[in-house]
């Protein structure tokens, strides 16, 4: 009986070992693209490139010259009109990081974040010592709002497809509604499925 069971157990060990999940750690900035879908690399690279374009354009210098200070920017809505599910929050976070780290603008919290801060500030008025309370009506107003949209076009045939992602961003003057900067970034991917190449 032992002679029969032992080889069977060894075979089962090899089968289960071969099916084990393998995890490989990567640097967050390393490009990893398995499916051709919009991913974290696309979001980060697009945000960094477009914010650089935006802040290298003429409106920043014109504002500095007129007002004598750095402009204040807020991020509005980034709409996903592509055929894929895209987590816009990841892209917005990357835009916020690129803006903040540029050193060329001041960046204020978006609506959802402000609501939470305002709630805490109101609570402080009732429950915190006078000398430690955050003052009311002292928020920094934004000079400009950055808004955008993500579109895509897909061309598909058996075994492969090409996809174009197009991101459009606009920087809008909060007082005049003037669009002081419009930018566009395109990413094109070609994906081949080896299952269909047989």
VMD Tcl script that draws the C-alpha trace (Angstrom):
set ca {
  {0.00 0.00 0.00}
  {2.85 2.36 0.92}
  {4.51 1.75 -2.46}
  {1.32 2.86 -4.23}
  {0.62 5.94 -2.09}
  {4.17 7.38 -2.05}
  {4.51 8.02 -5.84}
  {0.99 9.47 -5.89}
  {1.82 11.90 -3.09}
  {5.02 12.98 -4.85}
  {3.11 13.64 -8.07}
  {0.48 15.66 -6.21}
  {3.20 17.74 -4.55}
  {4.65 18.64 -7.95}
  {1.21 19.50 -9.34}
  {0.34 21.81 -6.43}
  {3.80 23.40 -6.38}
  {3.55 24.14 -10.10}
  {0.19 25.89 -9.57}
  {1.43 28.16 -6.77}
  {0.93 31.92 -7.20}
  {4.11 33.78 -8.09}
  {4.56 37.39 -6.97}
  {7.29 39.61 -8.37}
  {7.81 43.04 -6.80}
  {8.37 45.96 -9.18}
  {9.25 49.60 -8.73}
  {6.07 51.75 -8.92}
  {7.62 53.74 -11.79}
  {8.44 50.63 -13.85}
  {6.26 50.12 -16.93}
  {4.10 46.98 -16.67}
  {1.47 46.53 -19.36}
  {-0.23 43.14 -19.74}
  {-3.59 43.93 -21.30}
  {-3.20 47.14 -23.25}
  {-5.81 48.81 -21.06}
  {-5.32 52.21 -19.41}
  {-3.16 51.62 -16.34}
  {-1.22 53.34 -13.57}
  {1.76 54.03 -15.86}
  {-0.48 55.79 -18.40}
  {-2.04 57.91 -15.64}
  {1.29 58.91 -14.09}
  {3.14 59.64 -17.35}
  {0.20 61.57 -18.82}
  {-0.21 63.67 -15.67}
  {3.50 64.50 -15.44}
  {3.83 65.41 -19.14}
  {0.65 67.47 -19.30}
  {1.31 69.41 -16.10}
  {4.82 70.21 -17.38}
  {3.29 71.49 -20.66}
  {0.75 73.52 -18.71}
  {3.25 75.15 -16.37}
  {5.77 75.86 -19.16}
  {3.18 77.90 -21.09}
  {2.83 81.71 -21.04}
  {-0.06 82.06 -18.57}
  {2.14 81.37 -15.49}
  {4.57 84.22 -16.24}
  {1.73 86.57 -17.16}
  {-0.02 85.83 -13.84}
  {3.19 86.26 -11.81}
  {3.85 89.60 -13.51}
  {0.30 90.91 -12.98}
  {-0.38 89.62 -9.46}
  {3.12 89.35 -8.01}
  {2.52 85.84 -6.63}
  {2.15 82.23 -7.71}
  {-1.27 81.26 -9.11}
  {-3.61 79.05 -7.06}
  {-5.02 76.02 -8.90}
  {-7.80 73.57 -8.08}
  {-8.62 70.35 -9.94}
  {-12.20 70.02 -11.12}
  {-13.81 67.04 -12.81}
  {-11.92 64.65 -15.08}
  {-14.57 62.78 -17.08}
  {-13.97 59.29 -18.46}
  {-15.58 58.99 -21.89}
  {-13.39 56.09 -22.99}
  {-14.80 52.59 -23.56}
  {-12.88 51.33 -20.50}
  {-13.43 51.63 -16.79}
  {-10.83 54.15 -15.67}
  {-10.41 55.11 -12.04}
  {-10.32 58.88 -12.48}
  {-9.23 59.34 -8.85}
  {-5.82 57.79 -9.64}
  {-5.33 60.18 -12.55}
  {-6.51 63.18 -10.51}
  {-4.10 62.22 -7.70}
  {-1.26 62.09 -10.22}
  {-2.27 65.55 -11.55}
  {-2.34 66.90 -7.99}
  {1.10 65.43 -7.24}
  {2.62 66.92 -10.40}
  {1.08 70.34 -9.66}
  {2.16 70.39 -6.03}
  {5.71 69.21 -6.75}
  {6.23 71.73 -9.57}
  {6.87 74.61 -7.16}
  {5.27 76.97 -9.71}
  {1.72 77.07 -8.37}
  {-0.14 76.78 -5.11}
  {-2.67 73.97 -5.01}
  {-5.92 73.91 -3.03}
  {-8.11 70.99 -2.01}
  {-10.96 69.83 -4.23}
  {-14.62 70.00 -3.24}
  {-14.89 66.65 -1.44}
  {-11.76 67.33 0.59}
  {-12.89 70.86 1.47}
  {-16.23 69.59 2.79}
  {-14.43 67.33 5.28}
  {-12.07 70.12 6.38}
  {-14.98 72.56 6.78}
  {-16.83 70.07 8.94}
  {-13.80 69.72 11.20}
  {-13.31 73.51 11.31}
  {-16.95 74.01 12.33}
  {-16.54 71.37 15.04}
  {-13.48 73.21 16.36}
  {-15.53 76.39 16.86}
  {-17.65 74.56 19.43}
  {-15.16 72.15 21.00}
  {-11.58 73.47 20.74}
  {-9.74 76.02 22.83}
  {-9.96 79.51 21.34}
  {-6.20 79.80 20.76}
  {-6.07 76.51 18.79}
  {-9.19 76.92 16.61}
  {-8.78 77.20 12.85}
  {-10.29 80.51 11.77}
  {-13.45 80.64 9.70}
  {-13.62 82.37 6.31}
  {-9.86 82.19 5.81}
  {-9.69 79.74 2.90}
  {-7.47 80.44 -0.09}
  {-9.56 80.83 -3.23}
  {-8.45 79.29 -6.51}
  {-7.46 81.47 -9.47}
  {-7.79 78.62 -11.98}
  {-9.57 75.28 -12.33}
  {-8.07 72.36 -14.23}
  {-10.70 70.16 -15.92}
  {-10.41 67.31 -18.37}
  {-11.75 64.36 -20.30}
  {-10.35 60.96 -21.32}
  {-11.51 59.53 -24.69}
  {-10.55 56.39 -26.57}
  {-10.84 54.84 -30.02}
  {-10.42 51.10 -30.55}
  {-9.79 49.24 -33.82}
  {-10.04 45.48 -33.46}
  {-9.70 42.40 -35.63}
  {-9.17 38.73 -34.85}
  {-6.14 38.31 -32.61}
  {-5.10 41.97 -32.30}
  {-6.31 45.48 -31.69}
  {-5.06 49.04 -31.63}
  {-6.29 51.50 -29.03}
  {-5.81 55.25 -28.83}
  {-6.33 57.09 -25.55}
  {-6.68 60.85 -25.83}
  {-6.59 63.07 -22.76}
  {-7.68 66.70 -23.06}
  {-7.11 69.14 -20.19}
  {-8.18 72.78 -19.90}
  {-7.15 75.43 -17.39}
  {-9.98 77.91 -16.79}
  {-9.77 81.34 -15.17}
  {-12.19 81.28 -12.21}
  {-13.10 84.95 -12.60}
  {-13.49 85.32 -16.37}
  {-14.11 81.69 -17.53}
  {-11.26 82.26 -20.02}
  {-9.39 79.10 -21.04}
  {-5.79 80.12 -20.50}
  {-4.31 76.74 -21.49}
  {-5.56 73.72 -23.45}
  {-3.46 70.57 -23.64}
  {-3.72 67.17 -25.26}
  {-1.89 63.88 -24.79}
  {-2.31 60.75 -26.92}
  {-1.25 57.21 -26.10}
  {-1.50 54.50 -28.75}
  {-1.12 50.78 -28.04}
  {-1.12 47.73 -30.29}
  {-2.02 44.47 -28.57}
  {-1.62 40.99 -30.09}
  {-3.18 37.89 -28.60}
  {-0.91 34.85 -29.20}
  {-3.89 32.48 -28.84}
  {-5.12 33.61 -32.24}
  {-1.79 33.41 -34.03}
  {-1.83 29.62 -34.31}
}
mol new
graphics top color blue
foreach p $ca { graphics top sphere $p radius 0.5 }
foreach p [lrange $ca 0 end-1] q [lrange $ca 1 end] { graphics top cylinder $p $q radius 0.2 }
display resetview
